Amino acid sequence: MAGDLNLSNLKPAQARKDRKRIGRGPGSGTGRYSGRGIKGQKSRAGSHAMRAGFEGGQMPLYMRTAKLRGNTSADAMPIGPFRTYTQPVNLRDLEARFEAGEEVTPEALKAKGLIRSLRKDVKLLGVGELTKKLSITVHGASATAREKVESAGGTLTLLREPKPRKPKNLERRPEGRTTGTAEAAPESEGDS
């Protein structure tokens, strides 16, 4: 230090600035209306806590623009805002990065750099050949991938079982029935 430290030369390491005091008389520069001007919505208390997209009562942009048609319901997976995403992993990648007898899990795939996130589901796809015996645990797998893993002597376990598809209503559409016109013709002949 240049000189001795005493009460006359004490100062903070970082210069501090006094806070802006509003409504403390005209001489302060921010008296009377406290920097808010005269009347109007922005002069009122709580006026700056408006929700996103609020346009002061005017018809907001998201309501006055046309909407595109399409499926946006939760039933319409994987279309719309409820779409799901899986991270693809191919058999050729497992062949290159894993040794025979190793366990393949989402954590192991992340460690080897084959997937980016453990939060998203992993789906095994059948691109490439697999010659090593691996025990694989993933969220989903294609039919081709399952065949190739099992033919190589490995095992495949799914963390999330696929949803069973609803059987078609056979009472409404019996076997051998064709659509519309074939059955409608004989009935019309009988009526005349």
C-alpha positions in Angstrom: 0.0 0.0 0.0 1.0 3.6 -0.7 0.5 4.8 2.9 -0.8 3.8 6.3 -4.4 2.8 6.5 -6.4 5.1 8.9 -9.9 6.6 9.3 -9.1 9.5 7.0 -8.2 7.4 3.9 -10.7 4.5 4.3 -12.7 3.7 1.2 -14.5 0.6 -0.1 -12.8 -1.6 -2.7 -15.7 -1.1 -5.0 -17.3 2.4 -5.1 -20.9 2.4 -3.8 -23.8 4.4 -5.2 -26.7 5.7 -3.1 -30.0 4.4 -4.1 -32.4 6.6 -6.0 -34.8 8.2 -3.5 -38.1 9.3 -5.1 -40.8 11.6 -3.9 -38.5 13.6 -1.6 -39.2 17.2 -2.9 -38.7 19.1 -6.1 -35.0 19.8 -5.4 -34.1 16.1 -5.6 -35.0 15.9 -9.3 -37.4 13.0 -8.7 -40.0 14.7 -6.5 -43.7 15.4 -7.0 -44.6 12.7 -9.6 -41.6 10.5 -8.7 -40.6 9.9 -12.3 -44.0 8.5 -13.3 -45.5 11.5 -15.1 -49.1 12.5 -14.7 -52.0 10.0 -14.5 -52.5 7.1 -16.9 -52.1 3.4 -16.4 -48.3 3.5 -15.8 -48.6 5.9 -13.0 -50.7 3.5 -10.9 -49.4 1.0 -8.3 -49.1 -2.5 -9.7 -49.2 -1.3 -13.3 -46.0 -3.0 -14.3 -47.2 -6.5 -13.3 -49.0 -7.3 -16.5 -49.1 -10.9 -17.9 -47.2 -11.8 -21.0 -49.1 -11.0 -24.1 -51.3 -8.4 -22.5 -51.8 -5.4 -24.8 -53.7 -3.0 -22.5 -57.2 -4.3 -23.3 -56.6 -4.2 -27.1 -57.4 -7.6 -28.8 -54.0 -9.4 -28.4 -52.0 -10.7 -31.3 -52.5 -14.4 -30.4 -56.3 -13.9 -30.4 -56.5 -11.9 -33.6 -54.4 -14.1 -35.8 -55.8 -17.0 -37.7 -55.2 -20.5 -36.3 -54.0 -23.4 -38.4 -56.1 -26.6 -38.5 -54.7 -29.7 -37.0 -54.6 -32.2 -34.1 -53.7 -30.5 -30.9 -55.4 -32.8 -28.4 -53.6 -35.2 -26.0 -55.2 -38.1 -27.9 -53.4 -37.1 -31.1 -50.0 -38.3 -30.1 -47.3 -37.7 -31.4 -48.7 -34.7 -33.2 -49.2 -31.3 -31.6 -48.0 -30.0 -28.3 -48.1 -33.4 -26.6 -45.5 -35.0 -29.0 -43.1 -37.4 -27.5 -39.4 -37.8 -28.5 -37.0 -40.7 -28.3 -33.3 -40.8 -28.8 -32.3 -43.3 -31.5 -29.4 -45.7 -31.0 -28.4 -48.1 -33.8 -26.9 -51.5 -33.5 -23.8 -50.5 -35.5 -23.0 -48.0 -32.7 -23.3 -50.8 -30.0 -21.1 -53.0 -32.1 -18.4 -50.4 -32.3 -18.5 -49.1 -28.7 -19.3 -52.1 -26.5 -17.4 -55.3 -25.8 -19.1 -58.8 -25.8 -20.9 -59.6 -22.5 -21.2 -55.9 -21.5 -24.5 -54.5 -20.1 -26.0 -51.7 -22.3 -28.1 -49.3 -20.2 -29.1 -45.6 -20.8 -26.4 -44.7 -18.3 -23.7 -46.7 -20.2 -24.9 -45.1 -23.5 -24.5 -41.6 -22.0 -21.0 -42.5 -20.7 -20.0 -43.6 -24.2 -21.5 -40.5 -25.8 -24.2 -42.2 -27.8 -27.0 -40.3 -26.2 -27.2 -36.7 -24.8 -29.8 -36.9 -22.0 -31.0 -39.5 -19.5 -34.4 -37.7 -19.3 -35.5 -38.7 -22.8 -36.4 -42.3 -23.7 -33.9 -44.4 -25.7 -35.1 -46.5 -28.7 -32.9 -49.2 -30.3 -33.0 -49.3 -34.1 -31.8 -52.1 -36.3 -29.4 -50.3 -38.6 -26.1 -52.3 -39.0 -25.1 -55.7 -37.8 -24.5 -57.0 -34.3 -22.2 -60.0 -33.7 -21.5 -59.5 -29.9 -23.7 -61.0 -27.1 -25.0 -58.0 -25.2 -27.6 -57.6 -22.5 -29.5 -54.4 -23.5 -31.9 -52.4 -21.4 -33.7 -49.6 -23.2 -37.1 -47.9 -23.3 -38.1 -49.2 -26.8 -36.8 -51.2 -29.7 -37.8 -51.9 -33.3 -38.8 -55.4 -34.4 -35.6 -55.6 -36.6 -33.4 -54.6 -33.7 -35.0 -57.2 -31.4 -34.4 -60.0 -34.0 -30.8 -59.1 -34.5 -30.0 -58.9 -30.8 -31.6 -62.2 -30.1 -29.9 -63.9 -33.1 -26.5 -62.7 -31.8 -27.4 -64.5 -28.4 -28.1 -61.3 -26.5 -31.1 -60.2 -24.4 -33.3 -57.2 -24.8 -35.3 -55.8 -21.9 -37.7 -52.9 -22.3 -38.0 -50.3 -19.5 -41.4 -49.1 -20.9 -43.7 -51.8 -22.3 -45.5 -50.8 -25.5 -49.2 -49.9 -25.1 -51.4 -52.7 -26.2 -53.5 -51.7 -29.2 -57.3 -51.9 -28.9 -58.7 -54.8 -30.8 -61.0 -53.7 -33.6 -64.8 -54.0 -32.9 -65.7 -57.2 -34.8 -69.4 -56.7 -34.2 -69.5 -53.5 -36.1 -67.2 -54.9 -38.9 -67.5 -58.7 -39.2 -64.9 -60.8 -41.0 -65.2 -60.8 -44.8 -67.4 -57.6 -45.0 -66.4 -55.1 -47.6 -67.0 -51.4 -47.4 -70.4 -50.0 -48.3 -71.6 -50.6 -51.8 -71.5 -54.5 -52.0 -74.0 -55.0 -49.2 -76.2 -52.0 -50.0 -77.1 -53.3 -53.5 -79.1 -56.4 -52.5 -81.1 -54.5 -49.9 -82.2 -51.9 -52.5 -83.4 -54.7 -54.9 -85.6 -56.2 -52.2 -87.4 -52.9 -51.4 -88.6 -52.3 -55.0 
